[in-house]
């Protein structure tokens, strides 16, 4: 792209807001709740509009002025009852690609997560930018590499419900994590993420819960809302408690339901362990999937006295009985 | 071959179809390229495996089993068959003659069904008749079809086992799309047994569903109403398993199937399986049914399970993969002596390295 000639004009806000705004990616960010209006608001309140909006004329009609950068200023001016705003116009002859590159340059600082990169690529595609241009120019500019295959993956991510995309962005999920979420049905994602504000979720935990709930729904033939409205699950969300505790409770409830056999055996093993093997100078563990038939005993010994104590405890009848019971489950 | 497919046949290279389903509708007859005979790719030293050998001359399959691993495995999904039977037999002859003391069980089902491409079953005949002349080899055909007519008049010399993957009709209907119905498979089994072929039965993958106990009971009874245990050379039992990537594929390709939504854990081999207590319950149930049906005489083994599961199911377990290989050979020697060229020696098998 070469240097562009500019001209400045005063444009009626009513015309700007009445026409379509094809380059309005920042309006999409607003929809996702990612429109940070704090700093420009305070700056605009104290200093007013110091720089004109960047726009492009796409025809002679006054409503065919398309803003490339400066939507926050437009909305602020409109909310303050101003009638017009200064616009710097790029040449009407610039290509679509060049216009989108200007939008990209203005929004680039926002496109810091895989979710938003995906949303931007989808915005380009929906706006009619050719796939070839997206792959060769914009994916390169987003440091994703010019791959059609990768573009397909990003477009799949962009198809996630807005709440999910917003969550993925806020948690900084990698493209792979986002893609894993896109495997789930929209209904489940919406039901789950509409409750995510009450949970304390990492990417891994969100994935685990969604996978397990998805299996439960398919196995039992129930809908996501039916699941979340079941008394046991609804209570978890109604209880006044810390998000972390609520998340742990949900995780336990889901695990119990997904793994009825495994959790029941685990409970019996834990009981036997508590009764016969707890509070000793050694720790007892086993493979929680119950695949490997082995009990692991571990201990740290700091003195010969502690070692003798350990030996005595290992020799006790209760220890043998505990080990025997645990092994009978494996 | 061209005549078989009349005007729809074309000469050329493989169309290299990447779509798993589209590939099933294109048949490519290929010349032999590279080695085709090797040990089963599922062999994992952490599990007790039967160490069968395979000829990978069929790739993809016209059937659509929801649990089929091929949907996540094939890069070129074109249904391909290597039709150069003489070259295949030469390779097998050359490799198996290096261990004349060993009984090689050689399957043709690694990447596809042995008999599903009906017009090519005549080609399978060439292998059947070829194996009749290989002293220490058994050919294992494994199928979910019922098209066995071309096999019936073959000079098989008792060296080919025709085997079926068996599941109750409920599973066939829901999960083994396009395969032969249970009654058709049983009729086919009866026919090959009457033609003197030893029969193999594979309850693998067993699939859990409401009422599975009764369904498998009916299945075992139906099987042994069609063939006698004396005609059955071996029976394998295994349960559904798939890797995490496959789980997604199955759910995308067959959204109505719920087989992946059951209580399963991820094993050390990165495959989901039913939890061990459930698997053991399933295996014990089938084993009990087999005993009741008089099939306790058939060599019965577990597929891709660990020693502890063997112990729980059978009350014993093979010491190693080589040991299981020996036990199978020994069973064949005792029950079907014509299939072995020499008495299996345990120490030779135990010394095999995997």
Interface residues (C-beta under 8 A of the other chain):
Chain A: X183 X214 X215 X216 X218 X219 X258 X259 X260 X261 X262 X265 X289 X290 X291 X292 X293 X330
Chain B: X248 X251 X252 X258 X260 X261 X262 X263 X265 X266 X267 X268 X275 X276 X277 X278 X306 X308
